[in-house]
Amino acid sequence: MTMEKKFAIGDSVELKSGGPTMTVTKHIGTVPFSGPSQYTGTVECSWFFDHELKKANFPQDSLELENLD
């Protein structure tokens, strides 16, 4: 089952539970034996902590667009 992508590459997001602002860098998909890959609802995000680049995968439902208020 392919899920709908909630975020675009380059979107600034935050975990709903709080944390740093991160950038969506990749949509994670499964690679079947034949046919196109299918989106799993997981995104790779990157952010900086103490001048060091960090990356991790998150379920898209655990994220929200950065609140600019």
Buried (B, 14 or more C-beta within 10 A) or exposed (E): EEBEEBBEEEBBBBBEEEEEEBBBBEBBBEEEEEEEEEBBBBBBBEBEEEEEEEEEEBEBEEBEEEEEE
